[in-house]
């Protein structure tokens, strides 16, 4: 039976709907970590760990969803993931203690991983190479202007009850599941159930893992996303606990710097990428992240922990990532149209693993200063650039399509 094709607008709607699952579930929770710690009678280290465990669930589950969606299609994978996410959200909503909450966040992340793995695949399925740039601009606007609202919603709900955050997530989850079941038409025209066997799955992932260029791109996003996520782990503690500001200040900084700096970066990237090429855009982005880390370290050492330094350093962080995310995504996905599910899931797995790893690291560090966050930002910018240079720029077998996009 011939599969029905969705319109471009409907494809974009589902890409945004599914793509927002992980970001909203993570960011809406960040402003509440101090309120949760007080309510469950634990230190903020434990609630920070719950954020890291959420990303661990997201990261690990994507390897499954990528392979499953290549065999049975995107719709079945989405349905399964959304059901698992609802179970995890319910566990979090009724959690009587921190252990139950951490477990629930891991299960919730294991469900939300379908969004992180599949939205890139749906986007690659639905659009040709020349269309990806056009619709990628619309997608960037959504991520820049809508997703940063999540911390603000979290700040509004947390003083009433942090459990309301999970009520909202369950509603988002339930609506998404209904829309997928009734309105989403399969985009993977190459799905093949014979691919659902351990030999094929392991060989396919192994093929990606021995690809020096692809893995170089993946480990570049590992360090970059660790620096990016450091703000959502450390920011609420520094601003609320150490500086004494209300949680709305953290949400306001997140919204203002994300929207303004990443939006400006998106405009500049679109304007100059063809002139200077994606490599130059990437190195410029990593330079800004490293500079933000230096500002955080130096000015905190000179003037102590203070809000202006945090704001300026965070602005450089988000400005830099605005150049990095779209260019690394293009480099990882464009060459693999026929294996988009595998490429997207492995790329996003390593990205989220970076957030979980550095989030867990920061959860163990002292939060009385901004030094740990500054160090992660500085090392994230430097290490990403070094890995990319060695594995991609200096790779004689580099995929030429990625080069030509900038020329």
N, C-alpha and C positions, 0 to 999 in steps of 0.2 A: 504494500500500500504506500502511495506517495505521501511524503510528509508535507504538511502545510508550512508555508514560509511566513514568518511574521514580518510586519513592516519594520523599517529602520527605526521609527519612533518607538515602537513597542519593544524592539530589541534594546534600545537605549534605556527605556523605562526599567526593564528587568535587570540590565547591567547595573544601574544605579541602585535599584532595590536590593539586589543580592550583594553588590559591592559594599553597601553601607552596613551590612550585618556586623562584620568584625569591628570596624571602626566605631560605630555607635555603641556596641556592647562594651568596648574597652573604655572609651572616652567619657561616656555618661557616668561611669562608675568612679572615675578618678577623684572628683571633688568630695566624694563621700567616705574616703578611706579613713579619715580621722573620726568622723561620726560613728562609723562601724566599729572602729577600735574601742571607742568609749562604750558603746552599747554592748559589745561582746566581752568587754573587760580584758582587752589584750593591748599590746603595744602596736604602734603603726607598722612595725616591721612585719607583723603577721598579715596585716591587710595588704601591704605591698607584695608579699609573697602570693596572695590570692590573685593579684594582677599578673604576676609572672606565670603562675600556673594556668591561668586562662590562655595566655599566649602559647604555653607549652602544649595545651590541648589543641589549639588552632593549628600549631605547627605540625604536630605528629599526624593529625587526622588528614591533612591534605594529601599525603602520599597515597592514602586509600581512596579519597574522593577523585583524585586525578585519574587513577587507573580504572576505577568503577565507572566514571563518566565516559571514558573511552570505549568501554565494553557495552554498557547499557544505556548511555545517553545522559545528557545534562539534567533532564527532568527528574529521572529516578534518583540521581545523586542528590539533587536539591531537596526532594521530598524527604529522603532519609535524614539528611543533615538537619533540616528544620525540625523534624520530630525529635531528634536527639537534643537539639538546642532547647526545645520547650521543656524537656525533662530536667535539664541542667538549670534553667531559669527557675523552675518550680522548686528545686532543691535549695537554691540560693534564697528565694523569697521566704521560705519557712525555716531557714537554717537556725538551729538553737545555739550553735557555738561556732568558733572559727574553723575547726576541723571540717565540719559539715559544709561551711561556706567555701572553703578551699576546694573540697571535693566537688561541690556543685559548680564552681567556676571552671574546673578542669573539664567536667562533662559539658558544660555550656560551650566552652571553647572547642571541644571535639565536634560539637554540632555546627558552631559558627565557622569552623574551618572550611565547610563547603562553600561559603560565600567567598572567602579569600582565594580558594582554589578555582572556583568555577566562573567567577565574573570575567576573569581574563580570557578564559576559554570561550565563553559566549561572545565576548567582544571580538575575538579572533575569528570565530565561526561566522559571525554575522556581517563582517565588513572586509572588503578587499584592501590590499595594501594602501591604495591611494585614498580610500575612504577612512582609514584608521586615523589619519592626521586630522581630518575635518571633525569627525565625531569624537575623537580624543579630546579636542578642545571643549566640547560640550561636557564631556565627562569630567574634565579638570575643573570646570566651573562648579559642577555639582559637589565634588569633593572639597573644593575650597570654600564654598559659600553655605553649604548645608551641613556637612559633617561637623564643622567647628561649633555648631549650635548644641551638640550633645553635652559638653561640659556645663553649659548654661542651664540646660534642662536638669542635669544632675544636681547642680547647685540649688535650684528651686525646689526640688523634691526632697533632698537630703535633710533639711531642717525639720520637715514634717515627719518623714520616716524614710530611712534609706531603703526599706523594703519596697517602697513605691517605685523605685528605679527598676526593679525586676518585674513589677506589674506592667510597667510601660514596655519593657523589653518583650514580655510575653505577648502583649497586644501586637507589637511590631511583628513578632514571630508568627503569630496566628494569622494575621492579615497577609503576610508574605506567603505562608503555606497555601492559603486559599487562592491567592492570585496565581501561584505556580500551578496548582492542580487544575484550575479552570481556564486559564488564559495563556499559559506558556506552551508554545509549540517547539518541539525539539529542534535545536540548531546544529547538533552534531550529525552530519549526514554520512559520516564514516564510521559510526559506532558498529562494533562487531563483538558479539558475545564470546566468540572463540578467543578473543584477547584476554578474557577473564581467567587466566591461569597463571600460576606462579612463575613458570618458566618465561613466558612472554613478558610479564610485568617486570621481573628482575632483570632480564636482558635489556629491556627498554630503558629502565632507570640507570642501569650500568652504562649504557651507551651515552647518556647525558653526563654521567659522573666522570667519565674519562675524557669528555670534551673540555679541553683546557679553557677555551674562550667562554663557554657557557658557565662553567664553574667559577671562573674569574669574576664574571658579572654577578653570580649568586653570592659569592663571599664579599664582594664590594657592597652589596645591599645588606649583608649581615652586619657589617660594622656601621654602615650609615643608619640603618633602622635602630640599632642599639643606641646611637647618639640621639636620634629622634625620640625614641620612647623614654629616654632618661628623664625628659621633662615631665612626663605624666606619672613617673614613679616618684621623683624627688620634689617636683614643683609644689604639690599640695602641702607637703610636710614643711618645706622651707617657708612658704608664704603664710601658712596658717599657724603652725606650731611655733616656729622660730621667730617670725616677724610679727605674729599676732593679728594679721589681717583676716577678714572673713573670707569664706570659701568662694564668694562671688568674685573676689579679686583674681584668684587663680583662673576662674572660668573666663573672666573678662580679658585677661592677658592672653590666654589660649586663643580665644576667638579673634581678638584684634590682631595679634601677630600672625596667626595662621592665615587669616583672610587677606591682610594687607601684604605681607611679605611673600607668601607663596603665590598670590595673585600677580604681584609685580614680577616675580621670577618667571611665571608662566608666560607673561607678555614678552619679557626680554628673551626668553628661550625661543619662542616662536619667531621673534624678529631676527635673531642673530644666529640661530642654529644652522641655517643653510649657508650662511656666510663663513662661519668659523668651524662648523662641524660639531657632532655630538661629543667628541672627546674634550674639546675646549670647554664646552658647557659643563661637562661633568667635573673637570678639574677646577673650574671656577666655583662650582657648588661646594666641592669638598674644601676648598680654601676658605670659604665663608664659614663652614661648620667649624673648622680648626680655629679660625679667628675668633669665633664666638666662645670657644673653649678657653683660648688665651685671655680674652677679656674677662671671663668669669674667674679665672685663676688669679690674674694680676690685680684686678680692681678689688676682688674680695680680700686679697692679702694686704692691699694698701688701706682700704676703708672698712673692712669687715663685711659681714653679710648685710646687703642692702638691696632694696627693691629696684632702683634704677639700673644697677649692674645686671640683675637677673633679666630685666625687660630687654635691655640692649643685646645681651648674649643670646637670649632666646630668639630675638628678631633675626640675628645672623644665622642661627640654627635653621629656622623655618625658611629663610630666604635661600639658603644653600640647598635644602632638600627639594625646593621647588624646581631646581634645575636637574636634580639627580633622579628623582622617581620616574619621570616620563622617559628619560633617555635610557636608563638601565632596563626599564620594562620593554621598550622597543627592541633593544639589543637582544634580550632574552627570548622574545616571542616571535618576531618577524620571520626568522629562518625556519620555524617549526609549525607551519600551518596544519600539517597532517597529524601532528602529535601535540596539539595545543594543550590538551588536558594534562599530559605528563609534564610538558615544559612549564606550564603555569603552576602546577602543584609543587614541583620541586623548587622552582624559583621562590614561590611564596613560603614554602616550608622553611627554607634557609633564612628568608627575611624575618619571619616570625620567630624562628629559633634565635636570631640575633636579639630581638626584643626580650625574649624569655631569659636568655643567658645574661645579658647586661642588666635586665631588671632584677634578676636574682642576686647578681653581684652588688647592685646598689642597695638592695634591701638589707644586706649585711653590713653596709658601711655606715659610718656616723652621718647623721643628718643635721648636725649642729652647724655645719658649714656647707658651702656650695662647691668645695674642692672636688668631691667625687664626681659630681655631674660635669664640672669643667674638664676633668681628666678624661672622662668618657667621650665628651664632645671632641676634644683635641685628638685623642687617639683614634676616634672614629673617622675623622676627616683624613688623618695621615695614613692610617692603615688601609682605608678604602682606596685611596689614590695609589698606594704602593702595589696592592693586589691587582688593581686594574691595569697598571702599567706593565707589570710582569706577565700577567696572563692574557691580556687582550691587546694592548698597544704593541707590545714586542712579539706578538704571536704571528709567525709567518703564514699560518693556516687560517688566519682570521677570515670570518665570513664577510665577503665584500659588500653585500647589500647594506650592511650596517654603516660601512664607510661612506657609501655613495649617498646616503640620505642627507649628509651634510654638504654635498658637493653639487 
